[in-house]
Amino acid sequence: MFQSRYALLRMFDLPEDGEVYIERNDDVEFVEVDGSITLGSLKHKAAGDRLSDLSVDFWKSVRVWVAHYKKSGRVASTARFILYSTASVSSGSFLELFVGSGGSAEQRATRAEAARSTSTAKEIAKVNDDLADLSEFEARDFYSRITISASTLRIDDIPGLIDQRLRATRKEDRAALFSRLEGWWTDLVIRVLTGKAGPSIKVQDVTDKLVVLSDQFKADNLPIDFRGKKPEDINVSTDKRMFVAQLRALKLSEERIQHAIIDYYRAYEQRSLWARERLVIASELEDYEDLLIEEWDRHKAILCEKISETSHEDACLAAGNALYLWALENTAHLRIRERVTEPYVVRGAFQMLANDRPEPRVYWHPRFLRSLAAILGTAA
């Protein structure tokens, strides 16, 4: 999680034509358009931890880096290496030479060799083997490429820094925007790691996604989060909700009722999320529902104008089905905001209005209210 979140943060700082690899040659690998690369090892440590001369985190990273250094041409390599660690460097440790501008390449190589020579640990012995075939010049060149970014951001600090990079979006909307950006990013990283995407992630991809997401937070728009989502269990035959009973009264097929249940689910969850994130206020939702009810009432008056007490059930069914079809297919212009065009928003809103108790605010079958008690076992 730390690696993924940190990589997302770095995407805001890289040139737009760059790209990042996750867990290819290291935890993260940043590649610029000229082919130069930076291998990053990321270590999230307990608060108060320190890096010392023989810290395993440093030397394990050295093993990864020297392997890449050799296979990428040694002194001809374009690679640089960074250890990002939330730990600080112990005072007096030779690792201080790798922080900031640090010491010279010769100082680094000399002090590193001296530190390794004092250890009998198996891990250090492996490092010695890996470094053994480097010439003195190559060793100095290799160590000159290493930087330690100590006391780096902790995982819960990163959202705040990304927030500062989202200033084109209203401050009160940035947490919701970050949540969606990180959700998309995490899904993308998983797809890359499982071979379903990638192998790299372009900085431009992040830029493009951020543009799309940011646009959803404009004053005339709202984010859409439940497209393609479905409730876990749909059982039309046992569903006792009011809006389902209404559709049974129209004698709709099970498939069409399933579609209605999905629309209801998406709209309900979406509106709940908008409300939690304070993207809409109660009065805006109320005004939208009033608009839908008024339009429904106008079309009901037209389609049911010839329905009377003596009308045959077939005529009632025809009128009710026509009214329901209007709600599904001819209401796309009834938007909560001008650019919110996702079909489930309005379709699901009608299902929610048809689900109100004790009496639905919209209904389809002209005689549904009369038969409400019998259908639901409740007082109309």
LINPEKA-V226877 format. One line per field, one symbol per residue. psi: psi as a letter, one per 20 degrees, with the letter a starting at -180 (. if undefined). burial: I if it has 16 or more other ideal C-beta (glycine too) atoms within 10 Angstrom, else O. Layout:
psi=???
burial=???
This chain:
psi=gggghhhgghhiiqqijrrqpplfiagqopprhjiqqoppppoorqpiqqpahkphgghhhgggghghggijjdiiqjqrppoopiqrpppiqiihiipbhaarhggggghghgghiiqjqhghhhggghihjprgghgggghiipqonrkrprhihghhhhghjkiiqqgiihghggghghgggggggghghjjirbirpqhhgggghhggghhijrhjrqqoijpiqqqgponhhiojqghghhhhhikqqhghhggggggggggggghgggghjkhqrghghghghhgggggghghghghjhjpahjqqhhhggggghggghghhikjhinqhqgjnjphiggghghhghiiqqipqiqrgphjghhjgghgikrp.
burial=OIIIIIIIOIIOOIOOOIIIIIOIIIIIIIIOOOOOIIIIIIIIOOOOOIIOIIIOIIIIIIOIIIOIIOOOOIOOIOIIIIIIIIIOIOOOIIIIIIIOOIIOIOOIIIIIOOIIOOOOOOOIOOIOOIIOOIOOOIIIIIIIIIIIIIOIIOOOOIIOOIOOOIOOIOOOIIOIIIIIIIOIIOOIIOOIOOOOOIOIIIIOIIOOOIOOIIOIIOOOIIIOIIOOOOOOOOOIOOIOOIIIIIIOIIOIOOOOIIIIIIIIIIIIIIIOIIOOIOIIOOOOOOOIIOOIOOIIOOOIOOIIOOIOOOOOOOOIIOIIIOIIOIIIOOIOOIIIIOOIOIOIIIIIIIIIIIIOOOOIIIIIIIIIOOOIOOIIOOOO
